[in-house]
Amino acid sequence: TRNPKTAHRIIKHLKSHFAFLMDKELDQITAWEIEKWRSERRQQGKAAATINDSVNTLKGALSRAVEWGLIDSHELSKVKTIKADNTRVRYLNDNEEKRLRHAIKERDWNIRLARRSANTHREIRNYEKYPNLDDVTFVDYVEPLILLAMNTGLRRGEMLSLEWSDVSFSERYVQVRGGNAKSKKGRIVPLNNEAYNALTNWREQNQASRYLFEGKNGVPLKEVKKPWATVLDLAQIQGFNFHDLRHHFASKLVMAGVDLNTVRELLGHSDLKMTLRYAHLAPEHKAAAVNLIC
């Protein structure tokens, strides 16, 4: 017997991801429909592993229906697992980066306007007003988080685990502790001017916090999906995940002429194989190498 909590989670997952199937009979679900759904998810930039997990959940549910005699069979065995493409590199072109930066400011402006309106409403009713957002650099954590990601290539988990004690403002770097790194190896990542200024201003607004990006009760933030989706929607950018900011950072370095081993060190890759995905962005390096034997 399946654990009730697990069963509830599966039902919730199926309803959320396959809402278009809810009015269908179980034996009417076709492989073609799932292939079409899967293709749409890929175009949205969803990871292969995430898509595979959803499809496998649906397959499991239909297989259980066969076991229980609710249907004779299902055809989702025809839907093969997507092989994860770890070479995928999605970075912003110049126009997209401009739109993203504008969208961040637009979101901030909308939040400031909403706060002004709310305080005007509360003042009329003699309620205590909310903190004024007009005199601060950042309305919340979203802008400094995105700027840090774009300028350091840190993974989301690495950034959300950062404490202020990991930031050296005098030496202008952040320290990623081994326990928070995917490779389990610590590293030092320098701060360029934009990242340094963003953290300096963000620190001024959060002098009592332990973590750079805190949620409620002084614990690190766990998720940034909603505000990130808002920014992408305002910027009209599709197929770009938060993790792709890391690719964007690495791609800009390579296109600026930084050697791949330095990029590897900054990204915290354990070996050069992962970093080689960016090699095609530096054709001038290959040309220079060939010209050495002229």
N, C-alpha and C positions, 0 to 999 in steps of 0.2 A: 504494500500500500504506500502510495506517495505521501510524503510529508505534506500536511495541509498548507503550511506556509509556502512550501516550494510550489505546490499546485496553484496557489493564489498568485504567486509571482509570475508563473508561466502564463496563466490566463490574462493577467494584466499586460504582459509583454506582447502576447498575440493580438489583443484588442488594440493596443497602441500602435504596433507596427504593421498590422494587416487588417486595418479597419475596413478596407474595400472588400474583404472576403466575408465579413460578418453576416451578410444576408444570403450567402450561398450554402447549398447543401454540401456536405463534406466530399461527396464523390464527384462534385462539379469543379473542384479546385484543380486547375491544370498546370502543367509544368510551364507552359507558355506564359501564363499570367505571372508566375513567380519569376521567370526569366526577365520579363518586362519590368517588374517591380525592382528587381536586382539591378538592372541596367540604369534605372532612374536614380537609385541610391548611389551608384558609382559616379554618375554625373554630378551628384551633389557633393562629392568628395568624401563619402563615407568609406571607412577603412574596410578592406577585404575581410578581416577577422570579425568585425562587427556585423557585416552582412551575413557571413557564414553562420555566425551564432544564431541570428534570427531565423534563417532558413532551416537550420538543424533543429531548432525548437519547434518549428511548424512540422517538419518531417516526423519528429518524435511524437507529436500529438496525433498525427494522422496514422502513424504506425500503431499507436495505442488503440485508436478507433478500429483498426483492422483486427487487432487481438480481441477486442471486446465484441466483435461481430457487428459493429455499427455500419461498416462498409466492407465490401469484398476486397478492395485493394485501393492503392493510390499510385499516382505516377510521378511523385516528386523524386524518386530515385534517379530520374532522368536529369535532375538539376545537380550538376556536379559542383563540388567545392571550388571556390575561387582560390587560385594560388596567389598568395600574398606577394605583391610586387614591392620589394623593399628598395627598388631603385627609383621609385616615384619621387620626382622633385618638382614641387609646385612653389613658385615664388611670384612675387608681385612685379608686374612691369611698372614703368615710371608712372603711367596714368593711373593704374590701380593703387599704387602707393599714395599718390596725391589724394585720390578719392577716399582712401582709408583714413588718412590723417584729417581730412575735412570732416569725415563722418564722426570721428572721435570728438572733435570740437562741436559739431552740431548736437551730438548727444549731450555733451556738457551744457551747452546753451539751453537745451530743452529742459534739463534738470534744474538749472538756475531759474528759469522762468517759472517752472512749476513751484519751486520753493518760494519765490516772491509772491505768487498768487496765493499760496497756502498761508503765508504769514499775514498778508493783507486781510484775508478771511478771518484769521485768528485774532488779529488786532481789533477788528470791528467788534468782535464778541468778547473782548477782554481776556482772551486765552493767552497762555504763555507761548511766545513765538518759537519756532524752530531755529536752530543755528543758521546764521546768514551765510550763504554760499557765494556772495558776490566778492568777498575779500580774500578768498583762498585760491590757490593756483589750481587745485584739482577738486572736483566735486565728490569724487570717490576714488577707489583704487584702480579703476579700469584703465585710465590713460597712463599712469606710471607703469602699470604692469605690461601693457602693450609696448610702450617705449623701451622698457628693459628687455623684453623678448626680442624686439627688432634689432637692438644694438648689442646684444650679448650672445644670442643663440641658446640661452638657457632653456632647458625643458620646463614645461609647466610645473611639474612636481618639484623640480629643483628650486624654482622661484617661490612657490608657495611654502616651501620649507625654510626659506631664508629668514634668519634673525638679524636684527640690526647689528649685533656683535659680529656678524659675518661680513659686514661692509666696512672697508677702510676708506674713509673720506680723505684722509691725508695722503694715502698712497693711490687712491682712485682705483680700487678693485673690489670685487666680491669674491668671497671664498665659498666654493661648493664643497660641503663636507662629504667624505666618502660614504657615509651612511645614507645620504640623500641623493647620491649619484647612481645612475643606472649601472655604470661599470663598477660601482663600489670603490672607485678611486677618486679622491678629492682633487680639486684643481683650482687655480686662481684665474679669474677672468677679468681683464682690465675694463674700466669704464671709460667710454669716449665722452665727449662733452655733453651730448644729449642725454645719455644715460645718467651721467654724474649730476647734471642739473635737475633731472627729474627726481632722482633719489634725494637730493639735497632739499628740494622743496617739499617732497612728500614726508621727509623726516621732520621738517618744521611743523607739519600738520599733525604728526603722530609721535610726539615726544614721549608719551607714556607707554607706547606699545612695545611688545617684545618681538613680534614678527613683522616683517615688512608689509604683509598683506593679511591682516587679521579679520576673522569673522567675529561672531558673538562670543562672549565669555573668554576673550583672549586666546582663542585657538586659531590655528591657521585656516585660511579659506580652503575649501575642498574642491569647489567647482566654479567655473566662470562661463558656463554655456549661454545663459540668458543674455547677459550684457554683450558678449561676443557676437551672438546672433543678431542683436540689435544693431551693432556697429556694421556688420557685414550687409545687413539689409539696407541701412542708410547709404552705404557705399556702393550698393548694387554689385557686389562681388560674389561670385558663385564658385563652388568647388575649392574653397580655401579654408582649411582647418586651422585652429589655433596653433597646432604643432608646426604648421607650414611656415610660421614666423621664423622658426629655427632654420628651415631651408632657405628662407629669404635672406637671413643674416649670412649664411654660408655662401650662398650664390653671389651676393654682392661682394664678399671678400674675394672670391675666386675671380670674378670679373674685374676686380680692381688690381689683380696681379699678385695676390697673396698666395704663397706656395701651399700645396695641399697638406703638407705635414703640420704647418702652423694652424691651418683650419682644423685639422684633426685634433690638435691639442686644445684649441679653444672650445670645440664641441664636446670634448671628453670621450671621443671614440677610442675603444680599446686597441683597434688596429686600423690600418689605412683602407681596408676593403670598403668600409661604410662611407668613407670620405671620397672614394673614387667616383661615386655617383655624380659628383660635381665637376669631374675632370673635363667633360665636354664643353663646359662654359669657358674654358681657357684655351682655345685653339691657338692663340698666339704663342703660348708656351711650347706647344709641339713644334710650331714653325721655327721658333728660336732654337730649339734643340737640334732640329735637322740642319739648320744653317751653320751649326758649330763645325760640321765636317766639310763645309764647302772649301 
